């Protein structure tokens, strides 16, 4: 697994794990300020993860294009693309979970 994929995967896991934090914060929050702060943070992380996924996929695409006839580099680039797509699905799952668990939704 590549270093870039680990970063993307970490953002997806972070987005999903924020759901538990937000449920606990909603149970203990007496005012809307804490939920507003958590919601803004979750949106920031979600946007950052989306940007990282786009950049990682572009990087893997450039690796694939520059590999030419080198089978090892082509295989590495294809595996990297698969890892980025997997991270994208984990990211989307985290967003759906986060949106379902948050009072009022994330978006």
N, C-alpha and C positions, 0 to 999 in steps of 0.2 A: 504494500500500500504506500502511496507516495505521500510526501510531506504536505502537498497542497490538498489532497483528499482528506487527510487528517484534520486540517484546519476547517474545511467545509463540514466534515462530519461533526466536529466539535461545536460549530455554530448551530447545526441542526439539533444536536442533543441539548445544547443550552436553551434553545427556543422551546423544546418540549419540557425541559425541567423547570422552566419559568412558570409553567402552568400550576405546579404544586405550590410554588411560592405565592402565586397570586391567589389561590384558593385559601391558603392560610392567612394571607394578609386581608382578604375580604372578610374572613370570619372575625378578625380582631380589629378591623378598622372601624373607628367611630366616625371619622370624617372621610370625605372623598379625596382628600389630598394624597394619602398614601396610595390609593388605587390609581389616581391620575399619574403619580410618579412611576408606578410599576408599569402602567399601560404605555406611557411614553418610552420607558426603557425597553419594553418588549417590542415596540414598533421600531426603535432604533436598531436593536439586534436583528430583527427580521429584515430590515432594509440592508444592513451590513452583510448578512448571510446571502441575500440575493445577489448583491454585488460581487461577493467572493465567488459564488457559483458561476456567474457570467464570465468573470476574469479567468477562472480555472478552466472553463470549457474553451475559451479563446486560446489560452496557452496550449492546451492539449491539441487543439486544431492546428496551431502553428507547428507543433512538434510533428504531427502527422504529415503536414504538407512538406516539411523540410526533411523528412526521413528518406524520401526517394526510394531507392531500391534496397535499403538496409532493413532487412526483415525484423531484426531485433528492436530497432527504434519504432517501426510500424506497430509491432505487437505491444510495446510499452505505451505508445500513444493511445492505441485502442483500449488497453486496459485502463488507462487513466481516464478516458472518456466514459467508460462504463462506471468507474468509481464516482465520477462527477455526477452522472445521471442518478446513481444510487443515492448519493448525498442530496440531490435535488428532491427525490421522493421522500427521504427522511425529513428534509426541511419542510416540505409541503404537509406531511403528516403532523409534524410538530405545530405548524400554524393552525391546522384544522383542530387539533387537540386543544391548543391554547385558546382558540376562538370559542370552542364549545364550553370550556371550563370557566372562562371569564364572565363575570356578570356584565351583561350589555355587549359582549363581544369585543374583539380586538379592533376590527375594522368597521 
